[in-house]
Amino acid sequence: MKFLLDENVEAAVLRGLLRLYPGLDAVRAVDVGLAGEPDGKVLAWAAREGRVVVSRDRATMGLGAARRIEAGERMSGLLLIRRGVGTGEILRALALILECAEEGELEGVIEYIPF
C-alpha cells in the first residue's frame, strides 16, 4: 500500500510511519509539488500513482473524493483524520490498516480514522 499525506498532515506522521515501516512508500503532498493545489488535483495525482490519501480536510477533500467515486473515476482511497486526533492515534490506525488491509482494498473507499 502506498500513501499520500495531505499537506495538513504533520511531518511527524510520515516520520513515524517510516520508522515503523522502513520500506513503506509514503510521501507528503508538499514533497511532491502538490502544496497549495486544489483537492481535485491532489486526488487525481494520488489516483494516477495508486496512493491512498490521508488528510485532516474532512470538508472539501471528502467531497472531492465522493465526486470522483460518483463520476466513476479512480480513487485509491481516502482516510480522513477525525478532529483532535494526535500523531500516536493516527499511527496506530495506519499501522492497523497496513497490517490488515489487502492491496487495493481501499479503492473507492472514504473512511475516518481512528475507526
Backbone as CSV, one residue per row, in Angstrom:
resi,resn,N_x,N_y,N_z,CA_x,CA_y,CA_z,C_x,C_y,C_z
1,MET,0.856,-1.175,0.000,0.000,0.000,0.000,0.899,1.234,0.000
2,LYS,0.484,2.227,-0.770,1.226,3.487,-0.838,0.334,4.609,-0.323
3,PHE,0.962,5.565,0.356,0.214,6.683,0.933,0.678,8.020,0.369
4,LEU,-0.287,8.943,0.283,-0.008,10.360,0.061,-0.603,11.096,1.247
5,LEU,0.240,11.720,2.054,-0.235,12.501,3.195,-0.483,13.927,2.729
6,ASP,-1.695,14.389,2.906,-2.080,15.739,2.504,-1.212,16.759,3.256
7,GLU,-1.159,17.965,2.735,-0.293,18.979,3.338,-0.710,19.359,4.752
8,ASN,-1.928,19.033,5.154,-2.379,19.362,6.504,-2.057,18.261,7.522
9,VAL,-1.365,17.230,7.088,-0.945,16.151,7.988,0.508,16.417,8.388
10,GLU,0.752,16.370,9.679,2.056,16.713,10.218,3.163,15.801,9.683
11,ALA,4.348,16.375,9.492,5.506,15.609,9.047,5.837,14.491,10.033
12,ALA,5.485,14.677,11.303,5.747,13.652,12.319,5.024,12.346,11.990
13,VAL,3.892,12.420,11.311,3.166,11.210,10.926,3.993,10.437,9.908
14,LEU,4.533,11.124,8.926,5.372,10.459,7.932,6.609,9.863,8.591
15,ARG,7.269,10.622,9.449,8.458,10.103,10.133,8.124,8.864,10.951
16,GLY,6.993,8.888,11.649,6.573,7.749,12.443,6.277,6.529,11.590
17,LEU,5.585,6.735,10.479,5.290,5.624,9.573,6.566,4.983,9.053
18,LEU,7.507,5.824,8.639,8.750,5.295,8.073,9.623,4.633,9.132
19,ARG,9.474,5.055,10.366,10.196,4.400,11.456,9.595,3.003,11.702
20,LEU,8.274,2.905,11.653,7.597,1.625,11.859,7.728,0.689,10.656
21,TYR,7.708,1.271,9.470,7.735,0.516,8.210,8.780,1.138,7.285
22,PRO,10.054,0.818,7.494,11.138,1.472,6.746,11.009,1.404,5.223
23,GLY,10.414,0.381,4.679,10.288,0.265,3.228,9.002,0.830,2.666
24,LEU,8.178,1.426,3.508,6.874,1.927,3.080,7.026,3.051,2.061
25,ASP,6.195,3.014,1.040,6.174,4.061,0.026,5.122,5.090,0.451
26,ALA,5.576,6.121,1.160,4.685,7.182,1.645,5.359,8.522,1.420
27,VAL,4.587,9.484,0.919,5.103,10.828,0.654,4.097,11.852,1.154
28,ARG,4.591,13.066,1.362,3.704,14.178,1.710,3.449,15.005,0.458
29,ALA,2.259,15.570,0.382,1.893,16.389,-0.780,2.900,17.510,-1.007
30,VAL,3.389,18.093,0.072,4.341,19.205,-0.074,5.655,18.749,-0.680
31,ASP,5.978,17.469,-0.548,7.246,16.964,-1.070,7.174,16.533,-2.530
32,VAL,5.969,16.473,-3.091,5.827,16.058,-4.486,5.209,17.168,-5.339
33,GLY,5.310,18.406,-4.869,4.856,19.552,-5.657,3.370,19.815,-5.615
34,LEU,2.666,19.295,-4.617,1.218,19.492,-4.548,0.790,20.490,-3.470
35,ALA,1.735,21.187,-2.877,1.399,22.180,-1.843,0.508,23.261,-2.442
36,GLY,-0.601,23.542,-1.782,-1.497,24.599,-2.217,-2.378,24.238,-3.401
37,GLU,-2.251,23.030,-3.902,-3.063,22.623,-5.062,-4.475,22.268,-4.611
38,PRO,-5.452,22.438,-5.508,-6.834,22.083,-5.157,-6.966,20.583,-4.884
39,ASP,-7.949,20.244,-4.073,-8.171,18.844,-3.699,-8.304,17.937,-4.920
40,GLY,-8.995,18.406,-5.935,-9.183,17.592,-7.141,-7.867,17.191,-7.776
41,LYS,-6.932,18.099,-7.796,-5.622,17.799,-8.376,-4.856,16.816,-7.491
42,VAL,-4.953,16.987,-6.185,-4.290,16.073,-5.246,-4.872,14.666,-5.402
43,LEU,-6.182,14.558,-5.440,-6.838,13.255,-5.580,-6.515,12.605,-6.927
44,ALA,-6.475,13.397,-7.992,-6.151,12.855,-9.312,-4.720,12.326,-9.341
45,TRP,-3.783,13.071,-8.748,-2.387,12.634,-8.697,-2.291,11.327,-7.908
46,ALA,-2.963,11.278,-6.756,-2.929,10.072,-5.930,-3.509,8.875,-6.691
47,ALA,-4.572,9.091,-7.432,-5.182,8.011,-8.205,-4.220,7.503,-9.277
48,ARG,-3.569,8.409,-9.986,-2.595,8.009,-11.011,-1.451,7.202,-10.412
49,GLU,-1.049,7.574,-9.205,0.077,6.929,-8.528,-0.349,5.727,-7.682
50,GLY,-1.658,5.476,-7.577,-2.150,4.360,-6.774,-1.926,4.553,-5.282
51,ARG,-2.080,5.791,-4.803,-1.820,6.119,-3.405,-3.111,6.432,-2.654
52,VAL,-3.197,5.910,-1.448,-4.297,6.235,-0.546,-3.968,7.582,0.091
53,VAL,-4.915,8.503,0.056,-4.718,9.840,0.621,-5.099,9.827,2.097
54,VAL,-4.249,10.452,2.915,-4.521,10.645,4.336,-4.628,12.144,4.547
55,SER,-5.741,12.612,5.097,-5.973,14.052,5.196,-6.744,14.417,6.461
56,ARG,-6.522,15.633,6.917,-7.326,16.206,8.005,-8.475,17.050,7.444
57,ASP,-8.520,17.226,6.137,-9.528,18.067,5.487,-10.821,17.282,5.293
58,ARG,-11.624,17.228,6.355,-12.856,16.444,6.320,-13.941,17.100,5.461
59,ALA,-13.836,18.380,5.236,-14.892,19.079,4.496,-14.729,18.907,2.988
60,THR,-13.736,19.531,2.433,-13.643,19.552,0.972,-12.978,18.326,0.368
61,MET,-12.021,17.709,1.060,-11.352,16.529,0.489,-12.337,15.371,0.389
62,GLY,-13.162,15.203,1.410,-14.175,14.148,1.369,-15.168,14.352,0.239
63,LEU,-15.560,15.599,0.042,-16.489,15.919,-1.047,-15.855,15.634,-2.402
64,GLY,-14.592,16.039,-2.565,-13.888,15.790,-3.825,-13.759,14.304,-4.113
65,ALA,-13.454,13.518,-3.092,-13.329,12.073,-3.267,-14.678,11.459,-3.632
66,ALA,-15.735,11.899,-2.967,-17.071,11.382,-3.266,-17.467,11.699,-4.711
67,ARG,-17.114,12.878,-5.166,-17.419,13.252,-6.567,-16.676,12.354,-7.547
68,ARG,-15.408,12.035,-7.241,-14.638,11.141,-8.112,-15.303,9.765,-8.173
69,ILE,-15.719,9.268,-7.025,-16.356,7.955,-6.978,-17.654,7.967,-7.781
70,GLU,-18.475,8.997,-7.571,-19.759,9.105,-8.284,-19.565,9.214,-9.790
71,ALA,-18.460,9.852,-10.209,-18.182,10.026,-11.633,-17.533,8.780,-12.242
72,GLY,-17.273,7.781,-11.414,-16.647,6.566,-11.914,-15.151,6.697,-12.134
73,GLU,-14.570,7.740,-11.548,-13.129,7.945,-11.674,-12.404,7.150,-10.591
74,ARG,-11.190,6.800,-10.889,-10.393,6.048,-9.915,-10.140,6.910,-8.681
75,MET,-10.244,6.271,-7.523,-9.937,6.936,-6.253,-9.371,5.850,-5.353
76,SER,-8.073,5.910,-5.113,-7.358,4.828,-4.432,-7.711,4.685,-2.965
77,GLY,-8.475,5.596,-2.441,-8.883,5.560,-1.044,-8.575,6.865,-0.351
78,LEU,-9.400,7.198,0.611,-9.214,8.423,1.390,-9.433,8.092,2.853
79,LEU,-8.439,8.400,3.674,-8.524,8.237,5.114,-8.557,9.618,5.735
80,LEU,-9.695,9.967,6.302,-9.882,11.275,6.905,-9.657,11.179,8.409
81,ILE,-8.804,12.027,8.921,-8.461,12.016,10.339,-9.517,12.791,11.119
82,ARG,-10.060,12.151,12.124,-11.061,12.808,12.965,-10.451,13.986,13.719
83,ARG,-11.282,14.941,14.034,-10.866,16.146,14.760,-10.240,15.769,16.102
84,GLY,-9.130,16.427,16.433,-8.497,16.262,17.734,-7.646,15.012,17.899
85,VAL,-7.435,14.263,16.836,-6.656,13.034,16.919,-5.170,13.363,16.779
86,GLY,-4.371,12.840,17.702,-2.940,13.099,17.707,-2.151,12.103,16.877
87,THR,-0.872,12.368,16.775,0.031,11.571,15.949,0.025,10.095,16.337
88,GLY,0.071,9.799,17.627,0.096,8.404,18.066,-1.127,7.631,17.614
89,GLU,-2.300,8.221,17.750,-3.535,7.557,17.326,-3.565,7.367,15.811
90,ILE,-3.079,8.373,15.084,-3.025,8.268,13.619,-2.121,7.106,13.239
91,LEU,-0.960,7.033,13.861,-0.013,5.963,13.543,-0.589,4.589,13.871
92,ARG,-1.277,4.461,14.987,-1.892,3.171,15.337,-2.946,2.765,14.300
93,ALA,-3.754,3.718,13.857,-4.784,3.415,12.860,-4.154,3.029,11.523
94,LEU,-3.133,3.762,11.100,-2.479,3.444,9.832,-1.751,2.107,9.911
95,ALA,-1.148,1.812,11.063,-0.478,0.515,11.238,-1.493,-0.620,11.123
96,LEU,-2.659,-0.448,11.725,-3.712,-1.459,11.640,-4.117,-1.689,10.185
97,ILE,-4.265,-0.617,9.443,-4.627,-0.722,8.031,-3.529,-1.441,7.259
98,LEU,-2.287,-1.069,7.501,-1.174,-1.707,6.792,-1.075,-3.194,7.113
99,GLU,-1.386,-3.560,8.339,-1.286,-4.965,8.743,-2.466,-5.796,8.254
100,CYS,-3.634,-5.173,8.109,-4.849,-5.952,7.856,-5.438,-5.806,6.449
101,ALA,-5.246,-4.681,5.815,-5.902,-4.444,4.521,-5.127,-5.094,3.380
102,GLU,-5.858,-5.626,2.443,-5.272,-6.179,1.223,-4.982,-5.036,0.251
103,GLU,-4.031,-5.245,-0.621,-3.714,-4.254,-1.648,-4.976,-3.976,-2.460
104,GLY,-5.312,-2.697,-2.658,-6.476,-2.301,-3.434,-7.789,-2.322,-2.672
105,GLU,-7.769,-2.782,-1.437,-9.000,-2.901,-0.655,-9.647,-1.545,-0.364
106,LEU,-8.870,-0.485,-0.341,-9.423,0.837,-0.048,-9.852,1.597,-1.311
107,GLU,-9.719,0.981,-2.456,-10.134,1.603,-3.715,-11.592,2.036,-3.616
108,GLY,-11.845,3.318,-3.859,-13.202,3.840,-3.827,-13.803,3.978,-2.444
109,VAL,-12.948,3.943,-1.401,-13.428,3.988,-0.022,-13.025,5.305,0.632
110,ILE,-13.967,5.880,1.370,-13.700,7.029,2.228,-13.943,6.554,3.648
111,GLU,-12.923,6.636,4.484,-13.007,6.107,5.844,-12.448,7.142,6.818
112,TYR,-12.989,7.157,8.022,-12.480,8.038,9.076,-11.571,7.245,10.009
113,ILE,-10.461,7.855,10.394,-9.565,7.241,11.369,-9.368,8.176,12.540
114,PRO,-9.183,7.619,13.769,-9.321,6.198,14.035,-10.756,5.748,13.844
115,PHE,-10.924,4.451,13.706,-12.217,3.849,13.372,-13.217,4.006,14.476
